[in-house]
Amino acid sequence: GDDAGEERNYRIVGADETDARQGWVSIDSPVARALLGKSVGDEVSVELPDGGVVFEVLEIRYST
């Protein structure tokens, strides 16, 4: 379906901590690689298996 305008949260985690249902993506995934180093307001283009997607970074939170 068309997800235009849908907000998603991604948590970038180690490869052994991934949980797709919670939006926890591996540091090695295309989404994580595209988002690393970006700032709020940046647009990020990601090629996924079912086609290209453009994300806009709305918020960045860090946790330890």
N, C-alpha and C positions, 0 to 999 in steps of 0.2 A: 504494500500500500504506500501511499504518499505520506511521508512523515514530515513534510514541510512545516516549520514552526514548532515542532515538538522539542521540548527540552529534555536532555539526557544528562545524567551524571556518570562520569567515568572515574574510577580510582585506578591509578597505575600501580601495579604490584609486581612482585617477583613472579617468575614463571610458575612456581609451585603454589602460588596463592590465588590463581585466577578463579573467578566465579562469575560466569556470564550473567546469571540471573540478577546478581547484585550490581552489575556494571563494573566488576573488577577485571581489568584487562592487563595482560602480560606486558611488561616493559618491552618485549620483543614484538608485540603486535603492530600492525600497520597504523592503527588508531593512536596508540601510545607514541610511536615514533614520530607521527605527524604533529602531535600535541606538545611534545617536549620542547621547551625553550620558547614557547609562544606566550603572548601577553593577552590580557583582557582586551577584547575588541578585534583581535586578529581573526581572519577567516582562514580555515585550514581545509585543503582538499585531500580526500583520502580515497584510494581505490580499494573497494571491497569486492568480494567474490560476485556479488549481484549488481555491481556497477559503482560509479563514482558518487561520493557524498561530499557536500561542503558543510563544515561546521563553523559556527562563530563561537569564540571563547567568551563566555559570559562571566565566569568567576573561576578563580584558582584558589584552592585551599591546600595548605600543607599540613600533614600530620606526621607524628613520629611514633 
